[in-house]
Amino acid sequence: MTQLRLLGYPVSNYVNIVRAALIEKQLPFEFVITRASQDASFRELSPLGKIPVLETGEGPLAETVAVLDYLDDAFPAISLRPDAPFERARSRQTINIIQLYVEAQVRQLFAGVFMGGRNLPETEASVRGMLDRATAALTQRLHPAPFLLGERPGQADIFAFYNLGIAERVTRFVYDRSIIEEIGGLEGWWASMESRPATREVMADFHKSFATYLADHGAAYRADEPLRLVSDA
């Protein structure tokens, strides 16, 4: 089997998505701690200088959704996508909603939460409005049984877990609202995802690196801030 190398930083939710997918697929890989960079040499691996990057025997790949699809196409033994075309499209629909209308929105608030900066009131108001629409859409779409698209976790579950987790931290801090509780019906799903060996391995490194990241950036968000989710009740 081709040796895979994942380049990334454990604080990144997108790096953690790819790392969890590799573990769920039981693929051997090397995890190399790497920060995003605009150096020309790094942009040879990742055109936008972003992480994660997956180095394969055929060359490097960037962009999380593309990496996930490559892993399932190249290593289909344990697939993270539904077999049926319609359900596969539904999986991608869920991923797109979370990526564009949740994660990309709360990312606009990272400066005032995680990076020692401040957020403009108009930005907070704009993000709040889009989150209202996104939570309504996800409430309509997500009905775990026990996972988002059936009896085993897939791309949509992994993508949702790590992006909703970071969004939960932001929305509780900025708005005192829980995006996960607003979506509803995710209690059992969240607990199942938290208990998976892949999640435990990835999140152990996240918590260690996250504390250092927050301290280095003088963040308003505390490293010991509890992530009070529905499964904790």
Stockholm file with secondary structure:
# STOCKHOLM 1.0

chainA/1-233         MTQLRLLGYPVSNYVNIVRAALIEKQLPFEFVITRASQDASFRELSPLGKIPVLETGEGPLAETVAVLDYLDDAFPAISLRPDAPFERARSRQTINIIQLYVEAQVRQLFAGVFMGGRNLPETEASVRGMLDRATAALTQRLHPAPFLLGERPGQADIFAFYNLGIAERVTRFVYDRSIIEEIGGLEGWWASMESRPATREVMADFHKSFATYLADHGAAYRADEPLRLVSDA
#=GR chainA/1-233 SS CCCEEEEECTTCHHHHHHHHHHHHTTCCEEEEECCCCCCHHHHTTSTTSCSCEEEETTEEEESHHHHHHHHHHHCTTSCSSCSSHHHHHHHHHHHHHHIIIIIHHHGGGHHHHHSSCCCCHHHHHHHHHHHHHHHHHHHHHCCCSSBTTBSSCCHHHHHHHHHHHHHHHHHHHHHSCCHHHHHCSCHHHHHHHHHSHHHHHHHHHHHHHHHHHHHHTTCSSCTTCCCCCGGGC
#=GC SS_cons         CCCEEEEECTTCHHHHHHHHHHHHTTCCEEEEECCCCCCHHHHTTSTTSCSCEEEETTEEEESHHHHHHHHHHHCTTSCSSCSSHHHHHHHHHHHHHHIIIIIHHHGGGHHHHHSSCCCCHHHHHHHHHHHHHHHHHHHHHCCCSSBTTBSSCCHHHHHHHHHHHHHHHHHHHHHSCCHHHHHCSCHHHHHHHHHSHHHHHHHHHHHHHHHHHHHHTTCSSCTTCCCCCGGGC
//
